[in-house]
Amino acid sequence: MNNSVLNSSENLFPRKLPGIYMILCLANDYRYYGETSNLSGRIASHKSMLRRQIHPNQNLQKDWNLYGENSFAVQVLYIGKDWKLKASRLTLESQLITQNSERCYNVFESYKLRSGELNGFYQKRHSEKTKAFMSTMKKGVPNDALGAKISIDGKVFPSIAQASRSLNHSRKLIRTRVDSENFPEWKRIPDS
């Protein structure tokens, strides 16, 4: 059984190996760096989201739509058991992003900004008084009314959850399309 997957440059590489990769736009030399414990799965996930126009990185998605799939190449930069530790992968990924920041789709400066002590709520808990207050504020309010109103193809929904139930779409898909410029008929309705 062939246990490999095809990448965009038509090279085979083994499944489920950790490493660092780059999605390169050949038209403008912009790149997206990523790290993963499963290169083949993560690259396939990126391609799937880009093809369905729901990739979370809107600048990458915009260029994918503009230049087309054939203008992008996926390059595996580092692969193998040497990259098993997530901290090692994140450190190198951050270095690559920082070194190439003027030509990067990635939007963070350092993986250290993602979580931990630099997160203002790190290792903190809501007090019982705050929890009680938040609970009181929500009492008697249907969960649908707590969400933001959205409009999809002219139909208004009280929340993403309600739209998800009515349209049989995932909440993630709805959220992504509502926040995307590619779907102008999917939008949030500001509170009045």
N, C-alpha and C positions, 0 to 999 in steps of 0.2 A: 504494500500500500504506500503510495506517495504521500508523505507527511510534510508537504511544503505548500506555499501559497505564492501566487504570482504578484510581483509588485509592478509599478507603472513602467519601469525600465526593462521589463520582461525578464528579470533575474529571479531565480528561485532562492528562497531562504527558509530555514526550518521554522516550524511553528513553536510558539510559546517560549521563545527565548527573550531574556531581558535585554534592553539596550536603549539607544538614543537615535532618533531619526530626524529627518528634515523633509518638509514638503516645500519644494522650490518652484516658484513661478518663473518659467523660462522667459516670459514676456517682459517682466520688469525687475527680475533678480531679487524679489522679496522672498522671504522664507519664514516658515513656521517650524520651530523646534519643539520636540516632545520627547518625553521619556516614558517608558512603560516596562512592566514585567512580562508583557506578551506582545512583541512587535507585530506579528502577523494579525492578531486580533485588533490591536489599536489602529493600525493602518487601514484595515478593512472598515473599521468603524468610521474613521475620518472620511473615507471615500463614500461610504453610504450616506452620511449626513450631508456631504457636499452635493452629491447627486440629487438628494431629496430637498435641497435648499433649506436645511435646518441646522447648519453648522453654527455652533455658539460664537465662533470668531467671525464677526460680521464683515471685517475687511477681507479676510481670506475668502469668504463666501462671495463677496461682491466681485473680486477678481476672478474667481472660478467661473462665475456667471458671465463675466465680460470676455475673458480670453478663451474659455472652454477647457475641458478636461485634458486635451492633448497638449496644453501649454503648461502642464504641471508634471513634475517628476518627484517621486518619493525616493529618498536616499537614506539607507541605513548607515549611520555614521559609526556607531559602536554596537557590537552585538556579542553576546556570550555570557557565560557564568561569572565573568569578572564584574559584571554589572548587576549582579543579583541584589545588592544593597541599594535601597531606594535613595538613601541619603547621598550616595556617590553619584547616582544618576541625576538627582536634583541639582547637586552642586555643579556638575558639568553643564547641564542644560542651562542653568542660570548664567554661567560664564559665556556660553555661546550666544545667549540672548543679549547680554550686556555688551559683548564685543561687536555684535552686529545690530545694535539697537536701531540704527537709522534705516535698516532694510528688513525689519522684523515685523511679522504680523502679531507676535506675542506682545501682550500689553503690560506685563508686570516686570518690575526691575529685579526682583530676587525672589526665589522660592520661599525665603524666610518671611516675606511679607504676607504669605498666605494664611498663616495661623500661628499659634503659640503665643509667646509673651508679648509680641507686638500687636496682638489682637486686644483691643480695649476691654473685652469682656472675658479674657482668658482666666481660667480658674476661679471665676466668680459665679455666684448663684443669686437668683432673685430672692429677696427676703420674703418671709411669709406674708408680710403686710403688702408688698408689691404684688405677689401672686394673688392674694385675696382681691386687691383692687382690680387687677386685670380680669379676673373671673367675674367680678361684679359688673364691669363694663360690657362684658359679652353676654351676660344673662338676658334671656328673652330675645336675643337677636339671632335669627337663623344664620347658620354658617354661611349660606350663600350671600347674605347681606354684608358679611365681613370682608368679602373680596372686592376687587375693583371691577366695575362694569366694563364690558367689552362689546364690540360690535364686529360681527363676522358676516360679510356679504350683506350688510344692511340689517341683519337681525341682531337685536340687543339681548345680551345675557347678563344677569346680575353678578356673575362671577365666572372665572375660568373653570371652576369645578362644575358649575351648571352647564356650561358650554360643552365640557367634556362628556357629561352624561347624555346630553341631547344629541350631540353630533357623533358620538362614539369615536372621538379622537382622544389621544393621550393629552394630559395636562401639559406635559413638556412640549409636545408638538404645537399646541395652541399658544403657549407662552412664547415659544421661539418665533412663530409666525407673527404674533401680535407685535413683537419687538423688532421685527425685520422690515426693512424698507422694500423688500421684494414682494410683500403682500399688503398693498395699500388698503384693501378692503377688510383687513383684519387689524383692528385698532382698539386701544384703550379709550374709554370715555372718561374725561376728567370729571371729578366731583363738582357739583354745582353749588 
